[in-house]
Amino acid sequence: MSASSGADLNAIPLAAVERIEILSDGASAVYGSDAIGGVVNVILRKDFNGAELRYGYGSTAITGGDLEDVSGLFGLSTDRGRLIGGAAKSSRGMVYTRDQIGGKSMGNSTYGNNYFDQFRRFVDDPDNAGQQIPQGWVRPVPGFECNDAANPGFWTQSTGNCSFDFNSVAANEASVDNTSLFVRGDYQINDDWTVYMTATNTRVKTFGRYAPVPGVVQASNGTS
């Protein structure tokens, strides 16, 4: 599928999947021009007799991204027809940046409660007594306590500017919760006619939290 009309693989019930075929080479002769870079085929089950219950859980060494899936499946097949159905639920937890290797370092964003001053100033260098460093045109908003507990995530840089630690709230991967019901079958009426039926109801919920988008708001002189 092309990027503009790609299929949501999260909407495919995991319990209904028999196997996944990956063709790394181009297969445009079989699947069309969209398959020039390779093909991923998700093959669904057809022949299945009996019932199956399955539960799986996966936990990562680093906090975040735990996996859990549970499914129930039933199937019936004869010489002339097949019927398979079931229910599945799977979930993946959110992976926060702060929990990953290197995620404890504070994110640095000069867009955190600052304003741009047209006058360049110099301030005392906290690391070198008697020396001064340029403060630049970015200055903290007056009256805003950057290190106040009421404003978590904000911290003061050595230049005096207020910065926002986006690593404390951003996520590397969103959480996914998938619930689905499905029934599919076929029946051969005679040598010339076969009827097919597929019904699927899927709900996919995702939630992601990423670094805030920087933005600048302009205010005229004298604005209160």
Residue frames as a rotation matrix with the C-alpha (Angstrom) as fourth column:
MET 1
0.578 0.816 0.000 0.00
0.816 -0.578 0.000 0.00
0.000 0.000 -1.000 0.00
SER 2
-0.104 -0.585 0.804 1.16
0.462 -0.744 -0.482 3.54
0.881 0.322 0.348 -0.63
ALA 3
-0.864 -0.328 -0.382 1.84
0.480 -0.310 -0.820 5.93
0.150 -0.892 0.426 2.23
SER 4
-0.797 0.583 0.158 -1.34
-0.581 -0.811 0.067 7.89
0.167 -0.038 0.985 1.52
SER 5
0.278 0.945 -0.169 -3.61
-0.858 0.324 0.398 4.83
0.431 0.034 0.902 1.68
GLY 6
-0.667 -0.652 -0.360 -1.71
-0.409 0.725 -0.555 2.40
0.623 -0.223 -0.750 3.89
ALA 7
0.314 0.773 -0.551 -3.53
0.076 0.558 0.827 -0.25
0.946 -0.302 0.116 5.87
ASP 8
0.101 -0.202 0.974 -3.68
-0.944 -0.328 0.030 -0.03
0.314 -0.923 -0.223 9.67
LEU 9
-0.349 -0.317 -0.882 -2.05
-0.176 0.946 -0.271 -3.30
0.920 0.060 -0.386 10.76
ASN 10
-0.946 0.035 0.322 -3.33
-0.322 0.016 -0.947 -2.71
-0.038 -0.999 -0.004 14.31
ALA 11
-0.115 0.993 -0.019 -6.86
-0.959 -0.116 -0.257 -3.35
-0.257 -0.011 0.966 12.99
ILE 12
0.011 0.065 -0.998 -6.04
-0.553 0.832 0.048 -6.94
0.833 0.551 0.045 11.95
PRO 13
0.767 0.311 0.562 -7.09
-0.642 0.361 0.677 -9.43
0.008 -0.879 0.476 14.70
LEU 14
-0.242 -0.969 0.043 -3.93
-0.970 0.241 -0.017 -11.21
0.006 -0.045 -0.999 15.83
ALA 15
-0.251 0.193 0.949 -5.83
-0.372 0.886 -0.279 -14.44
-0.894 -0.423 -0.150 16.55
ALA 16
0.772 0.626 0.111 -6.97
-0.107 0.301 -0.948 -14.62
-0.627 0.719 0.300 12.92
VAL 17
0.419 -0.699 -0.579 -3.42
-0.908 -0.302 -0.291 -14.44
0.028 0.648 -0.761 11.52
GLU 18
0.990 -0.114 0.085 -1.92
0.117 0.993 -0.028 -17.71
-0.082 0.037 0.996 10.31
ARG 19
0.096 -0.995 0.018 1.44
0.881 0.094 0.463 -16.32
-0.462 -0.029 0.886 9.16
ILE 20
0.772 0.021 -0.635 3.13
-0.161 -0.960 -0.228 -13.19
-0.614 0.278 -0.738 7.83
GLU 21
0.386 -0.625 0.678 5.16
0.892 0.441 -0.101 -13.29
-0.236 0.644 0.728 4.62
ILE 22
0.565 -0.306 -0.766 7.75
-0.157 -0.951 0.265 -10.58
-0.810 -0.029 -0.585 3.93
LEU 23
0.556 -0.387 0.736 9.10
0.830 0.311 -0.463 -10.17
-0.049 0.868 0.493 0.41
SER 24
0.175 -0.577 -0.798 12.11
0.381 -0.708 0.595 -7.89
-0.908 -0.408 0.096 0.59
ASP 25
-0.847 -0.474 0.243 12.47
0.378 -0.213 0.901 -7.64
-0.375 0.854 0.359 -3.19
GLY 26
-0.582 0.629 -0.516 10.15
-0.716 -0.697 -0.043 -5.76
-0.386 0.345 0.856 -5.47
ALA 27
-0.711 0.442 0.547 6.99
0.479 0.874 -0.083 -7.60
-0.515 0.203 -0.833 -6.51
SER 28
-0.452 0.530 -0.718 5.35
-0.522 -0.810 -0.269 -5.05
-0.724 0.253 0.642 -8.78
ALA 29
-0.811 0.135 -0.569 4.71
-0.481 0.399 0.781 -7.71
0.333 0.907 -0.259 -11.45
VAL 30
-0.646 0.575 -0.503 2.30
0.616 0.781 0.102 -9.45
0.451 -0.244 -0.858 -9.05
TYR 31
-0.114 0.594 -0.796 0.99
0.935 -0.207 -0.288 -6.69
-0.336 -0.778 -0.532 -6.78
GLY 32
0.772 0.432 0.467 1.30
0.588 -0.763 -0.267 -3.55
0.241 0.481 -0.843 -8.90
SER 33
0.187 -0.761 0.621 3.55
0.249 -0.575 -0.779 -0.51
0.950 0.300 0.082 -8.87
ASP 34
0.614 0.081 0.785 3.05
-0.645 -0.521 0.558 0.13
0.454 -0.849 -0.268 -5.11
ALA 35
0.939 -0.220 0.265 5.02
-0.003 0.765 0.645 -3.06
-0.345 -0.606 0.717 -4.38
ILE 36
0.711 -0.703 -0.021 8.24
-0.094 -0.065 -0.993 -1.91
0.697 0.708 -0.112 -6.02
GLY 37
-0.094 -0.794 0.601 10.03
-0.801 -0.299 -0.519 -1.75
0.592 -0.530 -0.608 -2.65
GLY 38
-0.960 -0.223 -0.170 8.75
-0.095 0.829 -0.551 -5.04
0.264 -0.512 -0.817 -1.22
VAL 39
-0.025 0.996 -0.091 5.59
-0.447 0.070 0.892 -6.64
0.894 0.063 0.443 0.13
VAL 40
-0.915 -0.070 0.398 4.25
-0.393 0.381 -0.837 -7.68
-0.093 -0.922 -0.376 3.54
ASN 41
-0.281 0.825 -0.491 1.50
-0.361 0.383 0.850 -10.31
0.889 0.416 0.190 3.23
VAL 42
-0.660 0.213 0.720 -0.69
-0.700 0.173 -0.693 -11.01
-0.273 -0.962 0.035 6.26
ILE 43
-0.594 0.401 -0.697 -2.21
-0.258 0.726 0.637 -14.47
0.762 0.559 -0.328 5.67
LEU 44
-0.215 0.623 0.752 -5.39
-0.977 -0.123 -0.177 -15.12
-0.017 -0.772 0.635 7.66
ARG 45
-0.817 -0.063 0.573 -6.49
-0.214 0.956 -0.201 -18.53
-0.535 -0.287 -0.795 8.88
LYS 46
-0.317 0.734 -0.600 -8.92
-0.877 0.015 0.481 -20.58
0.362 0.679 0.639 6.79
ASP 47
0.238 0.351 -0.906 -8.88
-0.090 0.936 0.339 -24.21
0.967 0.001 0.254 7.89
PHE 48
-0.777 -0.433 0.457 -9.32
-0.488 -0.044 -0.872 -24.65
0.397 -0.901 -0.177 11.62
ASN 49
0.182 0.806 -0.563 -11.25
0.007 0.572 0.820 -27.25
0.983 -0.153 0.099 13.62
GLY 50
-0.037 -0.144 -0.989 -11.82
0.914 0.394 -0.092 -26.92
0.403 -0.908 0.117 17.34
ALA 51
0.915 0.316 0.252 -11.25
0.164 -0.860 0.482 -24.13
0.369 -0.400 -0.839 19.83
GLU 52
-0.064 -0.990 -0.125 -8.21
0.809 0.022 -0.587 -22.24
0.584 -0.139 0.800 21.07
LEU 53
0.975 0.215 -0.060 -7.51
0.206 -0.759 0.618 -19.91
0.088 -0.615 -0.784 23.98
ARG 54
0.117 -0.985 0.123 -4.28
0.829 0.028 -0.558 -17.95
0.547 0.168 0.820 24.11
TYR 55
0.990 0.094 -0.108 -2.69
0.140 -0.809 0.571 -15.49
-0.034 -0.580 -0.814 26.54
GLY 56
0.202 -0.969 0.142 0.64
0.863 0.107 -0.494 -13.73
0.464 0.222 0.858 26.22
TYR 57
0.981 0.022 -0.190 2.57
0.124 -0.832 0.540 -11.15
-0.146 -0.554 -0.820 28.21
GLY 58
0.264 -0.934 0.242 5.86
0.819 0.084 -0.567 -9.44
0.509 0.348 0.787 27.50
SER 59
0.937 -0.032 -0.348 7.89
0.211 -0.742 0.636 -7.14
-0.279 -0.669 -0.688 29.73
THR 60
0.603 -0.741 0.295 10.93
0.147 -0.260 -0.954 -5.11
0.784 0.619 -0.048 28.70
ALA 61
-0.021 -0.722 -0.692 14.13
0.953 0.195 -0.232 -4.74
0.302 -0.664 0.684 30.70
ILE 62
-0.972 -0.236 0.008 13.71
0.229 -0.949 -0.217 -0.96
0.059 -0.209 0.976 30.56
THR 63
-0.462 0.851 -0.251 10.46
0.329 -0.099 -0.939 0.54
-0.824 -0.517 -0.234 31.86
GLY 64
-0.077 0.588 -0.805 7.71
-0.663 -0.633 -0.399 0.98
-0.745 0.503 0.439 29.29
GLY 65
-0.257 0.028 -0.966 6.26
-0.947 0.195 0.257 -0.82
0.195 0.980 -0.024 26.30
ASP 66
-0.731 0.040 0.681 4.90
-0.284 0.890 -0.358 -3.91
-0.620 -0.455 -0.639 28.09
LEU 67
-0.595 0.483 -0.642 2.84
-0.658 0.166 0.735 -6.18
0.461 0.860 0.219 25.83
GLU 68
-0.674 0.460 0.578 -0.30
-0.204 0.637 -0.744 -8.18
-0.710 -0.619 -0.336 26.66
ASP 69
-0.482 0.575 -0.662 -2.64
-0.816 -0.020 0.577 -10.15
0.319 0.818 0.479 24.41
VAL 70
-0.643 0.411 0.647 -5.52
-0.130 0.774 -0.620 -12.55
-0.755 -0.483 -0.444 24.97
SER 71
-0.459 0.472 -0.752 -7.66
-0.881 -0.131 0.455 -14.26
0.116 0.872 0.476 22.33
GLY 72
-0.258 0.458 0.851 -10.27
-0.175 0.844 -0.507 -16.94
-0.950 -0.280 -0.138 21.83
LEU 73
-0.508 -0.020 -0.861 -10.79
-0.859 -0.063 0.508 -18.79
-0.064 0.998 0.014 18.54
PHE 74
-0.025 0.490 0.872 -13.19
-0.130 0.863 -0.488 -21.41
-0.991 -0.126 0.042 17.21
GLY 75
-0.464 -0.169 -0.870 -13.34
-0.861 -0.146 0.488 -23.12
-0.209 0.975 -0.078 13.84
LEU 76
0.140 0.537 0.832 -15.30
-0.056 0.843 -0.535 -25.67
-0.989 0.028 0.148 11.85
SER 77
-0.345 -0.281 -0.895 -14.46
-0.892 -0.198 0.406 -27.09
-0.291 0.939 -0.183 8.42
THR 78
0.363 0.472 0.803 -16.05
-0.043 0.870 -0.492 -29.69
-0.931 0.144 0.336 6.15
ASP 79
-0.316 -0.468 0.826 -15.51
0.758 0.399 0.516 -30.87
-0.570 0.789 0.229 2.60
ARG 80
0.055 0.464 0.884 -17.69
0.918 -0.373 0.138 -28.05
0.394 0.804 -0.446 1.27
GLY 81
0.591 0.247 0.767 -17.29
0.078 -0.965 0.251 -25.20
0.803 -0.088 -0.590 3.71
ARG 82
-0.367 -0.740 -0.564 -15.28
0.798 0.061 -0.599 -23.53
0.478 -0.670 0.568 6.45
LEU 83
0.649 0.536 0.540 -16.15
0.121 -0.773 0.623 -21.19
0.751 -0.339 -0.566 9.31
ILE 84
-0.247 -0.760 -0.601 -13.79
0.887 0.072 -0.456 -19.48
0.390 -0.645 0.657 11.74
GLY 85
0.441 0.417 0.795 -14.41
0.059 -0.897 0.438 -16.76
0.896 -0.146 -0.420 14.31
GLY 86
0.038 -0.446 -0.894 -13.19
0.954 0.282 -0.099 -15.35
0.296 -0.850 0.437 17.56
ALA 87
0.947 0.184 0.262 -12.26
0.082 -0.931 0.357 -12.37
0.309 -0.317 -0.897 19.70
ALA 88
0.089 -0.975 -0.201 -8.91
0.910 0.162 -0.381 -10.81
0.404 -0.149 0.902 20.50
LYS 89
0.986 0.096 0.134 -7.55
0.033 -0.913 0.407 -8.04
0.162 -0.397 -0.904 22.70
SER 90
0.196 -0.975 -0.104 -3.99
0.949 0.215 -0.229 -6.75
0.245 -0.054 0.968 22.72
SER 91
0.994 0.099 0.049 -2.24
0.081 -0.953 0.291 -3.76
0.076 -0.286 -0.955 24.25
ARG 92
0.055 -0.998 0.005 1.16
0.860 0.045 -0.509 -2.08
0.508 0.033 0.861 24.37
GLY 93
0.556 0.149 -0.818 2.13
0.713 -0.592 0.377 0.43
-0.428 -0.792 -0.435 27.03
MET 94
0.959 -0.193 0.206 3.57
-0.058 -0.850 -0.524 3.86
0.276 0.491 -0.826 26.35
VAL 95
0.274 -0.943 -0.191 7.35
0.954 0.291 -0.072 4.22
0.123 -0.163 0.979 26.19
TYR 96
0.985 0.095 -0.142 8.38
0.128 -0.962 0.241 7.46
-0.114 -0.256 -0.960 27.91
THR 97
0.495 -0.843 0.210 11.67
-0.014 -0.249 -0.968 9.15
0.869 0.477 -0.135 27.06
ARG 98
0.270 -0.387 0.882 12.46
-0.888 -0.454 0.072 9.71
0.372 -0.803 -0.466 30.75
ASP 99
0.696 0.074 0.714 12.53
-0.482 0.785 0.389 5.94
-0.532 -0.615 0.583 31.37
GLN 100
0.938 -0.339 0.068 14.98
0.270 0.597 -0.756 5.12
0.215 0.728 0.651 28.57
ILE 101
0.191 -0.957 -0.221 18.78
0.928 0.103 0.357 5.14
-0.319 -0.273 0.908 28.52
GLY 102
-0.786 -0.554 0.275 19.89
0.608 -0.774 0.176 8.79
0.115 0.305 0.945 28.55
GLY 103
-0.024 0.893 0.449 16.35
0.577 -0.354 0.736 9.98
0.816 0.277 -0.507 29.22
LYS 104
0.397 0.148 -0.906 17.25
0.904 -0.236 0.357 11.44
-0.161 -0.960 -0.227 32.62
SER 105
-0.747 -0.663 -0.052 19.15
0.633 -0.733 0.251 14.30
-0.204 0.154 0.967 30.95
MET 106
-0.044 0.778 -0.627 17.04
0.361 -0.573 -0.736 17.44
-0.932 -0.258 -0.256 30.98
GLY 107
0.113 0.184 0.976 15.59
0.993 -0.051 -0.105 18.55
0.030 0.982 -0.189 27.67
ASN 108
-0.544 -0.434 -0.719 16.57
0.454 -0.872 0.183 22.05
-0.706 -0.226 0.671 26.60
SER 109
-0.059 0.579 0.813 13.97
0.952 -0.214 0.221 24.32
0.302 0.787 -0.539 25.02
THR 110
-0.911 -0.340 -0.232 14.31
0.393 -0.887 -0.243 28.11
-0.123 -0.312 0.942 25.02
TYR 111
-0.538 0.789 0.296 10.60
-0.098 -0.408 0.908 28.38
0.837 0.460 0.297 24.26
GLY 112
-0.101 0.496 -0.862 9.69
0.849 0.496 0.185 27.71
0.519 -0.713 -0.471 27.90
ASN 113
0.714 0.541 -0.444 8.08
0.698 -0.599 0.392 30.87
-0.054 -0.590 -0.806 29.33
ASN 114
-0.393 -0.848 -0.355 10.59
0.679 -0.528 0.510 33.29
-0.620 -0.040 0.783 27.80
TYR 115
0.841 0.538 -0.055 10.29
0.337 -0.602 -0.724 36.44
-0.422 0.591 -0.688 25.79
PHE 116
0.103 -0.799 0.593 12.61
0.982 -0.014 -0.189 37.98
0.160 0.602 0.783 23.19
ASP 117
0.598 -0.017 -0.802 14.22
0.367 -0.883 0.292 41.24
-0.713 -0.469 -0.521 24.33
GLN 118
0.887 -0.217 0.407 15.63
0.337 -0.297 -0.893 43.59
0.315 0.930 -0.190 21.70
PHE 119
0.559 -0.715 0.420 18.46
-0.750 -0.652 -0.112 44.72
0.354 -0.253 -0.901 24.03
ARG 120
0.397 -0.532 -0.748 21.51
0.259 0.847 -0.465 42.53
0.881 -0.009 0.474 24.63
ARG 121
0.712 -0.106 0.694 22.61
-0.655 -0.458 0.602 42.29
0.254 -0.883 -0.395 28.28
PHE 122
-0.210 -0.806 -0.553 25.48
-0.174 0.587 -0.791 40.74
0.962 -0.070 -0.264 30.24
VAL 123
0.814 0.461 0.352 25.12
-0.454 0.130 0.881 38.86
0.361 -0.878 0.315 33.51
ASP 124
0.008 -0.820 0.572 27.56
-0.971 0.132 0.202 37.37
-0.241 -0.557 -0.795 36.04
ASP 125
0.042 -0.106 -0.993 28.93
-0.524 0.844 -0.113 34.00
0.850 0.526 -0.020 35.03
PRO 126
0.777 0.323 0.541 28.05
-0.624 0.281 0.729 31.55
0.083 -0.904 0.420 37.85
ASP 127
0.889 -0.457 -0.044 31.00
0.457 0.890 -0.009 29.34
0.043 -0.012 0.999 36.91
ASN 128
-0.156 -0.960 0.235 33.65
0.875 -0.244 -0.419 32.08
0.459 0.140 0.877 36.75
ALA 129
0.439 0.312 -0.842 33.68
0.779 -0.600 0.184 34.73
-0.448 -0.737 -0.506 39.49
GLY 130
-0.105 -0.447 -0.888 34.17
0.058 -0.894 0.444 38.24
-0.993 -0.005 0.120 38.19
GLN 131
-0.971 -0.207 0.117 33.34
0.111 0.040 0.993 37.29
-0.210 0.978 -0.016 34.62
GLN 132
-0.126 0.960 -0.250 30.24
-0.461 -0.280 -0.842 38.14
-0.878 0.009 0.478 32.68
ILE 133
-0.804 -0.021 0.595 28.48
0.450 0.633 0.630 36.32
-0.390 0.774 -0.499 29.85
PRO 134
-0.832 0.535 -0.146 25.98
-0.521 -0.663 0.537 37.65
0.190 0.523 0.831 27.32
GLN 135
-0.542 0.724 0.427 22.39
-0.127 0.432 -0.893 36.91
-0.831 -0.538 -0.142 28.24
GLY 136
-0.887 0.172 0.428 21.16
0.461 0.304 0.834 37.29
0.014 0.937 -0.349 24.69
TRP 137
-0.751 0.648 0.129 17.74
-0.529 -0.706 0.471 38.32
0.396 0.285 0.873 23.57
VAL 138
0.037 0.765 -0.643 15.84
0.106 0.637 0.763 35.47
0.994 -0.096 -0.057 25.23
ARG 139
-0.820 -0.272 0.504 14.77
-0.410 -0.336 -0.848 36.36
0.400 -0.902 0.164 28.79
PRO 140
-0.728 0.572 -0.378 12.42
0.670 0.710 -0.215 34.70
0.145 -0.410 -0.900 31.31
VAL 141
0.021 0.840 0.542 8.94
0.346 -0.514 0.785 36.13
0.938 0.171 -0.301 31.70
PRO 142
-0.744 -0.309 0.593 8.91
-0.370 -0.548 -0.750 38.55
0.557 -0.777 0.293 34.70
GLY 143
-0.163 0.686 0.710 7.11
-0.985 -0.065 -0.163 37.15
-0.065 -0.725 0.686 37.74
PHE 144
0.752 0.390 -0.532 7.36
-0.470 0.883 -0.017 33.55
0.463 0.262 0.847 36.56
GLU 145
0.222 -0.656 0.721 9.18
-0.835 0.254 0.488 31.29
-0.504 -0.711 -0.491 38.99
CYS 146
0.165 -0.186 -0.969 11.00
-0.852 0.467 -0.235 28.93
0.496 0.865 -0.081 36.65
ASN 147
-0.685 -0.522 -0.508 12.14
-0.206 0.807 -0.553 26.52
0.699 -0.275 -0.660 39.40
ASP 148
-0.403 0.627 0.666 8.88
-0.909 -0.187 -0.373 26.63
-0.110 -0.756 0.645 41.33
ALA 149
-0.894 0.106 0.435 7.31
0.032 0.984 -0.173 23.27
-0.446 -0.140 -0.884 42.25
ALA 150
0.085 0.991 -0.107 4.05
-0.013 -0.107 -0.994 24.64
-0.996 0.086 0.004 40.88
ASN 151
0.642 0.050 -0.765 5.64
-0.736 -0.243 -0.632 24.68
-0.217 0.969 -0.119 37.41
PRO 152
0.288 -0.565 0.773 7.14
-0.041 0.799 0.600 21.19
-0.957 -0.204 0.208 37.02
GLY 153
0.537 -0.173 0.826 9.39
0.795 0.432 -0.426 20.65
-0.283 0.885 0.369 34.03
PHE 154
0.818 -0.253 0.517 10.77
0.063 -0.853 -0.517 24.21
0.572 0.456 -0.682 33.92
TRP 155
0.524 -0.720 -0.455 14.35
0.758 0.150 0.635 24.91
-0.388 -0.678 0.624 34.94
THR 156
0.896 -0.218 -0.388 16.83
-0.263 -0.962 -0.067 27.81
-0.359 0.162 -0.919 34.75
GLN 157
0.681 -0.708 0.185 19.83
0.604 0.401 -0.688 27.65
0.413 0.581 0.701 32.45
SER 158
-0.048 -0.807 -0.589 23.21
0.937 -0.240 0.252 29.13
-0.345 -0.540 0.768 33.33
THR 159
-0.743 -0.182 0.644 22.33
0.507 -0.782 0.364 32.11
0.437 0.597 0.673 31.10
GLY 160
-0.864 0.474 -0.171 19.29
-0.142 -0.555 -0.820 32.86
-0.483 -0.684 0.546 33.27
ASN 161
-0.507 0.704 -0.496 16.82
-0.766 -0.104 0.635 31.79
0.395 0.702 0.592 30.62
CYS 162
-0.108 0.584 0.804 13.90
-0.684 0.543 -0.486 29.57
-0.721 -0.603 0.341 31.54
SER 163
-0.676 -0.184 -0.713 13.94
-0.676 0.540 0.501 26.20
0.293 0.821 -0.490 29.79
PHE 164
0.406 0.848 0.341 11.37
-0.895 0.445 -0.040 23.41
-0.186 -0.289 0.939 29.58
ASP 165
-0.672 -0.630 0.389 12.45
-0.586 0.774 0.241 19.80
-0.453 -0.066 -0.889 30.15
PHE 166
0.151 0.793 -0.590 10.46
-0.983 0.182 -0.007 18.08
0.102 0.581 0.807 27.40
ASN 167
-0.555 -0.414 -0.721 12.14
-0.370 0.900 -0.231 14.74
0.745 0.139 -0.653 28.21
SER 168
-0.935 0.188 0.299 10.03
-0.251 0.245 -0.937 14.58
-0.250 -0.951 -0.182 31.38
VAL 169
-0.074 0.996 0.057 6.74
-0.457 0.017 -0.889 14.35
-0.886 -0.092 0.454 29.45
ALA 170
0.046 0.081 -0.996 7.60
-0.999 0.019 -0.045 13.14
0.015 0.997 0.082 25.93
ALA 171
0.433 0.135 0.891 7.18
-0.246 0.969 -0.027 9.55
-0.867 -0.207 0.453 24.76
ASN 172
-0.669 -0.701 -0.247 9.19
-0.496 0.174 0.850 7.57
-0.553 0.691 -0.465 22.22
GLU 173
-0.875 0.437 -0.207 6.25
0.111 0.597 0.794 5.31
0.471 0.672 -0.571 21.34
ALA 174
-0.344 0.850 0.398 2.51
-0.876 -0.444 0.192 5.72
0.340 -0.283 0.897 21.84
SER 175
-0.695 0.243 0.676 0.34
-0.269 0.785 -0.558 3.25
-0.666 -0.570 -0.480 23.71
VAL 176
-0.574 0.512 -0.639 -1.95
-0.662 0.168 0.730 0.99
0.482 0.842 0.243 21.65
ASP 177
-0.608 0.492 0.624 -5.08
-0.292 0.592 -0.751 -0.86
-0.739 -0.638 -0.216 22.74
ASN 178
-0.646 0.301 -0.701 -6.78
-0.694 0.151 0.704 -3.15
0.318 0.942 0.111 20.22
THR 179
-0.486 0.589 0.646 -10.08
-0.225 0.630 -0.744 -5.03
-0.845 -0.506 -0.174 20.65
SER 180
-0.547 0.234 -0.804 -11.64
-0.833 -0.062 0.549 -7.02
0.079 0.970 0.229 17.81
LEU 181
-0.002 0.599 0.801 -14.34
-0.200 0.785 -0.587 -9.53
-0.980 -0.161 0.118 16.91
PHE 182
-0.421 -0.203 -0.884 -14.26
-0.889 -0.099 0.447 -11.42
-0.179 0.974 -0.139 13.62
VAL 183
0.170 0.450 0.877 -16.06
-0.012 0.891 -0.454 -14.16
-0.985 0.066 0.157 11.64
ARG 184
-0.151 -0.194 -0.969 -15.12
-0.953 -0.230 0.195 -15.41
-0.261 0.954 -0.150 8.19
GLY 185
-0.194 0.129 0.972 -16.18
-0.036 0.990 -0.138 -18.39
-0.980 -0.062 -0.188 6.15
ASP 186
-0.464 0.107 -0.879 -16.92
-0.882 -0.148 0.447 -19.85
-0.083 0.983 0.163 2.73
TYR 187
-0.084 0.516 0.853 -19.23
-0.145 0.840 -0.522 -22.54
-0.986 -0.168 0.005 1.34
GLN 188
-0.905 -0.265 -0.334 -19.06
-0.376 0.127 0.918 -24.32
-0.201 0.956 -0.215 -2.02
ILE 189
0.043 0.999 0.023 -22.60
-0.740 0.047 -0.670 -24.57
-0.671 0.012 0.742 -3.43
ASN 190
0.893 0.121 0.433 -21.52
0.170 0.800 -0.575 -26.54
-0.416 0.587 0.694 -6.50
ASP 191
0.147 -0.910 0.387 -18.57
0.915 0.273 0.296 -26.79
-0.375 0.311 0.873 -8.87
ASP 192
-0.128 -0.140 0.982 -19.30
0.758 -0.653 0.006 -23.33
0.640 0.745 0.190 -10.28
TRP 193
0.337 0.388 0.858 -20.47
-0.168 -0.872 0.460 -21.32
0.926 -0.299 -0.228 -7.26
THR 194
-0.204 -0.395 -0.896 -18.86
0.889 0.309 -0.339 -20.56
0.411 -0.865 0.288 -3.90
VAL 195
0.667 0.457 0.589 -20.05
0.149 -0.856 0.495 -17.95
0.730 -0.242 -0.639 -1.41
TYR 196
-0.412 -0.851 -0.325 -17.74
0.674 -0.045 -0.737 -16.06
0.613 -0.523 0.593 0.95
MET 197
0.731 0.634 0.252 -18.45
0.258 -0.599 0.758 -14.07
0.631 -0.490 -0.601 4.10
THR 198
-0.423 -0.843 -0.332 -16.24
0.748 -0.119 -0.653 -11.87
0.511 -0.524 0.681 6.28
ALA 199
0.668 0.599 0.441 -17.33
0.186 -0.709 0.680 -9.70
0.720 -0.373 -0.585 9.21
THR 200
-0.277 -0.827 -0.489 -14.97
0.852 0.024 -0.524 -7.75
0.445 -0.562 0.698 11.48
ASN 201
0.813 0.427 0.397 -15.49
0.163 -0.820 0.548 -5.20
0.560 -0.381 -0.736 14.22
THR 202
0.007 -0.927 -0.374 -12.28
0.928 0.145 -0.343 -3.59
0.372 -0.345 0.862 15.46
ARG 203
0.959 0.184 0.215 -11.58
0.091 -0.920 0.381 -0.74
0.268 -0.346 -0.899 17.85
VAL 204
0.073 -0.992 -0.108 -8.05
0.890 0.113 -0.441 0.67
0.449 -0.064 0.891 18.03
LYS 205
0.983 0.180 0.034 -7.16
0.138 -0.849 0.509 3.28
0.121 -0.496 -0.860 20.65
THR 206
0.073 -0.997 0.004 -3.77
0.877 0.062 -0.477 5.00
0.475 0.038 0.879 20.65
PHE 207
0.986 0.149 -0.071 -2.34
0.164 -0.855 0.492 7.75
0.012 -0.497 -0.868 22.82
GLY 208
0.135 -0.983 0.126 0.95
0.908 0.072 -0.413 9.53
0.397 0.170 0.902 22.35
ARG 209
0.940 0.044 -0.338 2.66
0.202 -0.872 0.447 12.43
-0.275 -0.488 -0.828 24.09
TYR 210
0.280 -0.848 0.450 5.55
0.927 0.117 -0.358 14.13
0.251 0.517 0.818 22.37
ALA 211
-0.583 -0.598 -0.549 7.73
0.719 -0.695 -0.007 17.21
-0.377 -0.399 0.836 22.77
PRO 212
0.392 0.788 -0.475 5.67
0.454 -0.614 -0.646 20.40
-0.800 0.037 -0.598 22.52
VAL 213
0.249 -0.230 0.941 5.84
0.935 -0.195 -0.295 22.25
0.251 0.953 0.167 19.22
PRO 214
-0.592 -0.516 -0.619 7.84
0.670 -0.742 -0.023 25.51
-0.447 -0.429 0.785 19.63
GLY 215
0.244 0.703 0.668 5.86
0.896 -0.427 0.122 28.67
0.370 0.569 -0.734 19.07
VAL 216
-0.826 -0.518 -0.222 6.33
0.560 -0.797 -0.225 32.42
-0.061 -0.310 0.949 19.25
VAL 217
0.358 0.934 0.018 3.62
0.932 -0.359 0.045 34.93
0.049 0.001 -0.999 20.25
GLN 218
-0.647 -0.583 0.492 4.24
0.600 -0.787 -0.143 38.55
0.471 0.203 0.859 19.36
ALA 219
0.373 0.716 -0.590 2.98
0.914 -0.392 0.103 41.37
-0.157 -0.578 -0.801 21.60
SER 220
0.291 -0.205 0.934 3.12
0.433 -0.843 -0.320 45.10
0.853 0.498 -0.157 20.91
ASN 221
-0.784 -0.620 -0.027 4.82
0.350 -0.405 -0.844 47.55
0.513 -0.671 0.535 23.26
GLY 222
-0.722 0.495 0.483 2.65
-0.672 -0.668 -0.319 48.46
0.165 -0.555 0.815 26.22
THR 223
0.055 0.764 -0.643 0.65
-0.342 0.619 0.707 45.26
0.938 0.181 0.296 26.11
SER 224
-0.236 -0.079 0.969 -0.38
-0.971 -0.023 -0.238 44.21
0.041 -0.997 -0.071 29.61
